[in-house]
Each structure stands twice: as C-alpha cells, then as structure tokens.
C-alpha cells in the first residue's frame, strides 16, 4: 500500500478444498466496512472472485464502472475509489487473492509503476505461502481477520501539548477519529458543542456516545471519507434543535473533524461563516436505548448490510449457501455476538448455520423438538418474534432456553415464507440491549429475506439431489475385475449452481484377457445432458467388442437419429492384455496420457475424429499402440485439467507431471490424489471424470478377497 499510494488493502486466502475465499488481513478501513466480504464464494460476482477464477488482474477504474460491472459492491460502497483485484498463484496452485483500493482522485487506469509494485507484492506473498505449505505448516486465514492499520507519527510531548493548545484556540471544535471510527482526540470546544464531557467521548464511536448522531448520513459520510480519502461534510441536529456542521478530512491514519454551528434552515440568525446551503440536516428523534453495540454498525451500516444481504441471497442457491451467507453477514451487520439459523424438518428444528455460537449454545440448538417450550419453537408456532433485554428476562420467561454463558440480550424471530413457517432465527448479544422499534423492524425484515431465500433454496436442493441421483444412477456402480488390469475411476459433479452435466465413463470386460474403456462428455449442464449421457453410454456398451472406430460410428448414427441437439465427445479403447496392445479411437475427446514402464510420460498420438452427433457419415480412425505390462493410462474429461487463464496444453502438461510422479501401486489412492489436486489448484466449473488403469502380468494380478 505504501509503495502504490493505496488507501485500503485486503488479503484473501483460499483454504484447501474450500470453495470460498476468506479475508485474512485488512488495512486502511474498519472491519465493519469489509464485513460483507469476509467470505467470498469463488462464483460470487465480486472482483476478487473473478480475479482468482480467471487467474488475471481485475481493474475497476471508478464508481460508475463498479456499479455497472459489479452492482452488489456498488450498492454497498457508493463512493469514489478505484479498485484492483489480483490472484495469488504459483503454477496451477491458487493461494488466494489481493484487493487494493485507491482514493477517489486516482487516475482511471493503473499506472505501470503501481502495477509493478503490486506484482512484486503478490510475488512476495505467494512465496511466503508456498514456503509455508512446503514446510508442512500452511497458513490458514485467521478468524476474525487480522486488522493492521498504518500508525500515525508519535510527536514529542511538548509538540503534542502545543498541538492540543493550538486546536483548543481555534473557533468551533475539533476531534480526530482513527480508521476504526473511534474518537482519539477531542477539544474542549468540541465537547461543549456536542454536549458531552471529553472523557465520555474518548475511545467511543460518535454514534455510540451521541445517540442523536446515530443517523444514516453521519456514518455514511465517515465511510465515504475513509474509502474515498476525500473531504466531505454533513449537518446533524443536536436535540432539542441545535444544528451542527461537521467537516471530515481523511488521510492514511484517520479522519480529522471540524465542528461548527450550522445555519438555521431559513438562513436566519445563527448562520455560520462558510456554511454550505446544500448540506441536509437530519433530526433522528432517537429512541431511548437504541444505541448500536460494537463495531462500526450504525443505522447506515445496518441499511447497507440489509441491501447487501438482499442482493447476496438472490444469488444463493442451496440451503448451505443461504445458511453460510446469513450467518457470516448478519452477525457483524447487527453487532451481534452470535447468530443461529434453524430449519423445521421431521418434527424438529435443526441447526443449519451459525456464527459466533460457543459449543454449548450450538449443542443446545442443534436439534430442538417441535413439542418443546423453547423460544425457537414458540416463535415458529406463533409466527411472532420474541425480544429479551437481558438474560434474566429470558430466564424468567423460558428457563434453560440457552446456556447462561451464551449472552445477554436475545432476539428470536420466525422464518415465514409464503405464509408457511419454515424455521427460526436466533440473534444473541454480548451485553444487555434494549431493542427499539427501528432495530426490531430491521431484524424482522432480515428474517423475512432469509425465510424467502431458504424456502427457494430448499426447492433447489430437492431438484439438485434428484438430478444428481439420476446422473449417478446412469454411471457404473462398480468396475469389473479383469486379470492383468488394475482400474480406478472417479466422477465429481460441477460446483453448486452449475447444474448437472454429461460426463461419463465405462469399463467393460469383454473376455478373459480383453476389456474396453470409454469416457466422454455430453455438451451442457442440465437434465437433458445427463439423459443423453445415459443413452450414449448404453450405445457404447451395446456395441463394445466391435472395432473402436465402428463403435464410435454406430454411436454417432444413433445420436443423429435421436436428434437431441447436443454434441458429445467420446474416446473408446480396446485393450488386449494377452497381446499387450491397445486400439484407440476418439471423437473430439482429449487423448489419454500414458506413463510407460520406463517412467516416460506423455500424451498418446491418436488422430482426432469429429464429435458425435454432427455428421452421419463421419468415420473414426483407430490407432494401435503397445501396452506393455506396467503401462499406466489416464483417460479424463476436460473438467479435470482446464484452469481459467491457463492454456489447455500447459494444463495437460501439469497433469502429466502429476501422473508421472504418482504412486501407481494403489490405483484408488492415485485417482484420489489426481482429482484432489485438481480441486485444490483452481476453481472448477465443470464436471470431472477420470479413469486410471495399469497393466501387469496376469501372475501379478491381485487375488480375490
């Protein structure tokens, strides 16, 4: 950030096997501002997700471009800034991503010098991550993220005293906020204008110490100053009607605030010199006790969180997606200690998502019978929320509802979708808290959003499970035993939200020393593709034993007769283990990789044929190759090797390297290792099918049992 003049930096890490980036380090902004993006799914419409998925830098030059290309963050951060997102990768391994924000006055393009500095920084970061992983001590993202802000210079004591005296002599008042929004310095004049003693202001958030400052415009202008690093101003009303004007001047270490009396609405007496008539006054008429708890979460923050959660939930597809997004976003949005999401099924309320719940609370809510008198059941049955100011009030109404150490204030909300109760939402706060009508309205609105999303997600999960069950039923349930041949196969569906696909494989025993292996990929990711996959696999199976070129030609004619409107790639291999030879034909499918007994590994030279389903007269030339004992073959679909931003040949070479150094003594372990590396190395948006086989002398074949 220092090398590039950036204002905010965010480092994300991708835990092994995870499909979401986790915020690990934040600098230059409060964690509350970044709370929407502590977890970013690899498929989310967010710049860092695109940068990682496509393995390229993503640049957003201004606010208008952000709103056009990435409306979700554009809604929540409607400020002037430029943004760059950069992947952290080495080879095909993805470690995470880096997000850098520049002030609003930054040029709309990234200068070459700054780009070089960013590249150097990402290279250093990936080197650290790679060394840690190689040493067996990978760096996991901390929970919560590490927040590291630039430190302001420390003046000598006499300079500090002189600066404080200087500020006190100025008209009006002055105060300073750190990058977390807390007051670090305040003059006596400012305290008098605000009507609160200096000791009560120091270390507090303005909207905590001054309830009348808990208005959307106050926090919004602070967020604008921190993100854009540009001066801004607003006017607020201190009860019973004194108008005050606030000027915010940000830099890399905090915000300086000048406070002065503001003009009356009619411009009459009391007008301050230099007043801006464009400023708008906000009279919050606050409710007693309606003070936000912890973090930078005032009314503006809550509204932004509400908008962001609504946008996020429209894109969440599965119950797990909704549960994770709700738990991780609502907890910081509400300034809560814990949040739990429960769904009704089979006569019980079951915990499907949580954030901040200690083990005792999670166990208490894990499975609650609908016959109990628990508050989570009461709100589900009665469809009306329950709010408790502190733990004593809760225990008086519902003894034993939550563990004594779980928290103080509580909100229990029903999840009702289309007039049907589907579950309950539990929000816990660390300290006693009087929830006013405004906060109750926000909680109720959030619960309604979650309920609708959860109801839609349950329908999706039912369809998703049904279609994947269909696809699994069309694939082989087991692999035949063929003397002289060790075989393992793996199939993994694409990520959630993509649908199902048409990848298939088959291993067919033709005789005592002969077998056939087929693998293919039907175009598309839907039920039609899966159904056609079953028909193609059946056609190949029915004609297996014929010459490979004839098997593909017959299958091709069948597809054209069916006229499904979809194309299919397919590779078919006839293995003669007695004569140590293989005959292979392909219809637009990637050729197999072969590791020979001497260890040399490479792609087999098989003439490509036209994909199935296009030309009824297409022919498929076959190639005969030696198959000496100890030969290892890998047949795969492109989903196993394709990596965004990496050429196909380069990705195949990387896969060949893994195959060359894999342990071929255990085919199942080898298949798991190859697929596991593919899952870890990059986001996958396609199905994966893999068949690995190794030939050996019949006398060396594993015995039954």
FIGU-515778 format. One record per residue (C-alpha): x, y, z; residue in one letter. Coordinates in steps of 0.2 Angstrom, whole numbers, plus 5000, padded with zeros to 4 digits. Layout:
N
XYZA;...
This chain:
705
500050005000X;501450125004X;502350084988X;500750124977X;499850264987X;498450144990X;497150185004X;496450005008X;497149835006X;496349665008X;497249495008X;496149345004X;496749165007X;495949004999X;495948865012X;496248695004X;494748604997X;493648765001X;492648854988X;492649024996X;494049154999X;494249205017X;494849385022X;496449365031X;497249535033X;496349715031X;497249885032X;496650055030X;494750035034X;493649975048X;493249785048X;491449835049X;491549915032X;492349755025X;491049635034X;490149605018X;491649525011X;492549425025X;491949275015X;491949274995X;491249124986X;492349084970X;490749114959X;490249274968X;490049424956X;491549514966X;493149574958X;494249464969X;493249314964X;493449354946X;495249384948X;495549214956X;494349114945X;495149184929X;496849204936X;497049384930X;497049564937X;495349644938X;495349834937X;493849944941X;494350124937X;492950224945X;491250224954X;490250214938X;491150064932X;490949974948X;489050004948X;489049934930X;490149784932X;489949734950X;488249804956X;488249714973X;489849804980X;489249964970X;487749964981X;488649954997X;490050064993X;489350204983X;490950314985X;492350374974X;493850254973X;494750144961X;495049954964X;496249824958X;496049634962X;497549514959X;497649324960X;498949244971X;499549094961X;501048984958X;500848864943X;499148794944X;499048824963X;497948964969X;498349034986X;497149174987X;496949354981X;497349534984X;496249684984X;496949864983X;495850024984X;496550194979X;495750364983X;494450444973X;495650564964X;496650414957X;496850404938X;495550284930X;496950174924X;498350094935X;500050174931X;501450054926X;502450094941X;501050054953X;500649894944X;502449834945X;502449874964X;500849764966X;501549624956X;503149624967X;502049624982X;500949474976X;502549384971X;503249404989X;501549344997X;501449194986X;503249144990X;502849155009X;501349055006X;502248924996X;503648905008X;502448885022X;501448745013X;503048655008X;503648655026X;502048575031X;501448725041X;500148815028X;499548975034X;497648975037X;496549135037X;496349195055X;494649215062X;494249355064X;495449435050X;496949525056X;496749715055X;498349815053X;498250005051X;499650125047X;500250205063X;500150395065X;501850485069X;502150505088X;502550685092X;503750735106X;502750785122X;503050965120X;502450955102X;500850865107X;500450995121X;500751135108X;499651045095X;498251025108X;498351205114X;498351265095X;496751165092X;495951225108X;496251405102X;495351385086X;493451435084X;492251295085X;492851125090X;494050985083X;494150805085X;495150655077X;494450485073X;495550335070X;495250215055X;494050115065X;493050275068X;493450295087X;493750465094X;495650485098X;495750665102X;494450805106X;494550985111X;493551065125X;492651175112X;492051015103X;491450935119X;490451095123X;489651095106X;489250905107X;488650925125X;489650785132X;491150785143X;492850745135X;493150585145X;491550505138X;492050545120X;493750475120X;493850295113X;492050295108X;491150295091X;490250455088X;488650365086X;488850275102X;489250425113X;488050535105X;486350445101X;485750595090X;487250555079X;486550385075X;485850445058X;486250365041X;487150525035X;488450535049X;489150355047X;488950365028X;489950525027X;491350445038X;491350285027X;491450405012X;492950495019X;493850335024X;493550245007X;493750394995X;495050485006X;494250645000X;493550785012X;491650785015X;490450865026X;488650845033X;487450935045X;486650855060X;485450915074X;485850905092X;484250905102X;483251005105X;483651085089X;485451155088X;486151125071X;488051075069X;489051065054X;490450935053X;491950945040X;492950775038X;494750775032X;495450605030X;497250535027X;498050365029X;497950365048X;496250435052X;495050575050X;495150755057X;493450835060X;493051015062X;491351055071X;490451225070X;488751295072X;487751275056X;486451405049X;484651395053X;483651315039X;482951485034X;484751555034X;484251675048X;485251715064X;486451585069X;487151555051X;489051505052X;490351585041X;490651475026X;489051365028X;488551265014X;486751285009X;486751115000X;487051025017X;485550925023X;485050925042X;484450765049X;483450755065X;483450575071X;482250595085X;483150445093X;482350315104X;483050295122X;484250155122X;484350125103X;486250135103X;487250015092X;488349895100X;490149875095X;491049895078X;490650025065X;488749975064X;487650125065X;486050155055X;486950175039X;487950015041X;486349925045X;485549985030X;487049945019X;487049775027X;485249745023X;485449795005X;486949685003X;486149535011X;484649555000X;485749564984X;486849414991X;485349304995X;484549324977X;486149234971X;486249104985X;485648934978X;485748804991X;485248795009X;487048785014X;487448945004X;485949035012X;486448975029X;488349025027X;487949195019X;486649235033X;487749185047X;489349275041X;488549435035X;487149465048X;488249445064X;489349595060X;487949695052X;486949685069X;488449705080X;487949535087X;488949405097X;488149255089X;486849205076X;485949035073X;484848985059X;483648835062X;482548745049X;481048645053X;481048465047X;480448295053X;479648365069X;481248465075X;482148625072X;483848585066X;485348705066X;485948735048X;487048885051X;487848985064X;489149115068X;489949155085X;489049015094X;490048935108X;490048745108X;488748745122X;487548855113X;487748765097X;487348595105X;485848675114X;485148725097X;485748585086X;484048485087X;482548555096X;480948455096X;479448555090X;478548495105X;479648595117X;479348765125X;480948835119X;480849015112X;481448955095X;479848845094X;478748975101X;479149105088X;478948965074X;477248915080X;476649085085X;477449175070X;477849325081X;479649375087X;480249375105X;481449505111X;482349505128X;483349645135X;484549535146X;484749355151X;483749375167X;482249425157X;482449275146X;482649155160X;481149225168X;480049185153X;481049025146X;482148945159X;483548845152X;483248915134X;485148955131X;486648925142X;487049055155X;488649105147X;487949125129X;487549305130X;486349435137X;485149515125X;484249405113X;483049415098X;482149255092X;481249285075X;480149165065X;480649125047X;478949135037X;478949115018X;477349125008X;476349115024X;477248955030X;478448945044X;480048865039X;481248895053X;481849015067X;483249145068X;484149175084X;485249335087X;486249345103X;487149505110X;488549505122X;487849645133X;486049695139X;485249795125X;483549875123X;483049845105X;481949985099X;480649985086X;481950035072X;483049885076X;481649765078X;481049825061X;482749785053X;482849615062X;481149575056X;481549625038X;483149525038X;482149375044X;480949395030X;482349405017X;483149245024X;481549155025X;481149185007X;482949135002X;482848975012X;481248925005X;481848944987X;483548854992X;482648704999X;481748684982X;483348694973X;484148564985X;482748444981X;482948464962X;484848464964X;484848304974X;483648224962X;484648264946X;486248214953X;485448044959X;484848024941X;486648054935X;487447944947X;486147804943X;486747814924X;488547794929X;489347624933X;489047564951X;490647464951X;492147414940X;492447244933X;493947134938X;495047094923X;496546994926X;498147094922X;497247264924X;497047374939X;495747514937X;495047654947X;493847794941X;493147954949X;491748064944X;491448234953X;489948344948X;490248534944X;490148664958X;488448704966X;487348814955X;488148754938X;486848604937X;487248434932X;488248384916X;488548244904X;490248174909X;490347984909X;491447834909X;491347644907X;492547494909X;491847334901X;492547164902X;492547084885X;493446924889X;494746844900X;496146954893X;495147094884X;494247244890X;493547404884X;493647584892X;492647734886X;492547914893X;491548054886X;490748224889X;489048274883X;488848464879X;487848554893X;487548554911X;485748504913X;484548354914X;484548344895X;486448324895X;486348194909X;484948094900X;485948094883X;487448044893X;486547884898X;485947844880X;487747874874X;488447764887X;487147624883X;487547634865X;489447614868X;489147474880X;488047384867X;489247394853X;490847364864X;491947224856X;491747294839X;493247384832X;493447554841X;493147654825X;491547564822X;490947584840X;491047774838X;490247774821X;488747674827X;488547784842X;488647934831X;487247874820X;486147834835X;486448014841X;485948094825X;484447984824X;483948044842X;484248224836X;484548294854X;485348454848X;486848414859X;488648364854X;489648234863X;491548194864X;492048014867X;493547914867X;493547724866X;494947604869X;495047414866X;496347334877X;497147164873X;498147114888X;498746954881X;499547034866X;500047194876X;499147314864X;497847444864X;496747514849X;496047684852X;494847794843X;494247974848X;492848084843X;493448254848X;494048194865X;495748234873X;496948094870X;497447984885X;499048014895X;500247864896X;501647834908X;502747694901X;503647564911X;505247664910X;504347814918X;504247924902X;502548014902X;501648104888X;500048114878X;499647974866X;499648024847X;497847974842X;497048054827X;495548154832X;493848124824X;492348234823X;491248244839X;489748134839X;488048204833X;488648314819X;488948214803X;488148044800X;489547994788X;490948034800X;492247904801X;493447874816X;495147814813X;495947694826X;497747694832X;498547534838X;499847564852X;500947444863X;500347414880X;501747334889X;501547274907X;501747414919X;501047544907X;499947674916X;498547754906X;497447904912X;495847944902X;494948114908X;493748244903X;494248424901X;493548474918X;495048394927X;496348494918X;495548664912X;496148804923X;495548984919X;496949094912X;498048934909X;498248864891X;497548694889X;499248614883X;500048694899X;498748624910X;498848444902X;500748454905X;500448494923X;499348344924X;500648234915X;501948294928X;500748234942X;500448074934X;502248044931X;502648064949X;501147974956X;501147814966X;500447684954X;500447544967X;498747594973X;497547654959X;496247714971X;497547824980X;498247884964X;496447934957X;496148024973X;497748124973X;497448174955X;495748234957X;496148314974X;497548414967X;496348474953X;495048534966X;496348624976X;497348704962X;495948814955X;494048844955X;493148714944X;491548754935X;491448584925X;491148404929X;492648294931X;492848114925X;494448014927X;494947834923X;496647774928X;497247594923X;498847494925X;499347344916X;500347204923X;500747014920X;499246904925X;500346814938X;500546984947X;498647024947X;497847054965X;496946904971X;495146904975X;494746944993X;
